[in-house]
Amino acid sequence: MTILVGLAAAMLLVWLFVVKRPTHPELPAADQLPGGDPSRAIVVASPAVIDRHAERWPCPVCQGSVRCETHGAELIAGKRLRVARVRCPRCGFERDVYFALRGA
């Protein structure tokens, strides 16, 4: 009887960790996300609105809300862009969102 219980427990563990392996959704390509690469930078009037714009779109992994952790100016391919680093507190997904200042 003890052997049967142990065998059943082992089969359950195999099923949980091997057969029923969680699947992760495929992430959309960066070029499909707003501001996902420097060539598709989001145009804004002022750096003051970057946090709000960066947090506008949900996490592409879990659809949770993201938080803008930092943003700063960078020179990319001869263009001065603002780059915001957003992170999802729910699943931990991080990405950069690119912004261009209007008139710059």
N, C-alpha and C positions, 0 to 999 in steps of 0.2 A: 504494500500500500504506500509506504514512504517513497519507494522508487517511482511509482506512478505520479504522486504529487510533485516530486522533484522534476520529473520529465515534463509534466504539464506546465510547471513554472518556467522551465527552460524554453519550451516551445512558445509560451506567451512572450518571454523576453525577446526571442528571435523575431517574432511577429511584430512587436512594438518597435524594435530598433532596425530591422532590416527590411521587412516586407512593407511596413507602413511608414516608410521614411518620409519626413515632411518635404514637400516640394516648395521651392522658392519661386515666386513669379519672376518672369523675365523682365528686366528693367528696360524701359524704353531707351532708345539711343539718345545720346546727349543732344543731337541735332533736332530731336522732336520735343525737347523740353524748352520752355521759354527762357532765353538767356543762357542756354546750355553750353554755348561755346562763344568765343570772342567775335566770330563773324555774325552772330545772331544776338548781339548785345541789346538789351532793353533800353530804349531811350527815355531818360528822365530829366526833369527840369533842374533838380537840385540833389546833392548827396543826402539831404535831410529826409528824403522819401524812400531811400534805398531799402531800409529795414522793412518798411511796410510792403513794398513791392516784392521783396525777396520772400516774404512769408505768405504771399498771396496764394501760391500753388501748393497743393497737398503733397505729401511724400509719395513718390512713385512706387514705393514698395508696399506700404501698409495703408496709404491714404490718410494717415494722421497729419496733424498740423506740424509744420517745421518752424524752427527758431533761427533767426539770423545771429550767429555767434560773433562774427567779425566782418568788417568790410574795410577795404583800403584801395588806394590808387595804385595801378600798375601800368607800365608801358608794355604793350603787347603788339608786335608787328607794326611798330611805329605809331600806334594809337594809344592815347591815354584813356584807360578804362577803369571803372570801379569794379572790384571783384568782391562779392559777398559770399561768405561761407555759411551755408545753412545746414542744420542738423535736425533729424527727427528724434525727439526724446523717447518716442515709443519703441522704434526698432533700431535706432542708431545710424541710419543711412545718412551720409553726408555728400554734399556736392557744392560746386562753385556755381554762382549765378553771375553773369557778366552784365554790366550796365555801361552805357555811354551817356555823358552829359550833353543835353541839347545845346548846340552851338559850339561845342568844343572840338 
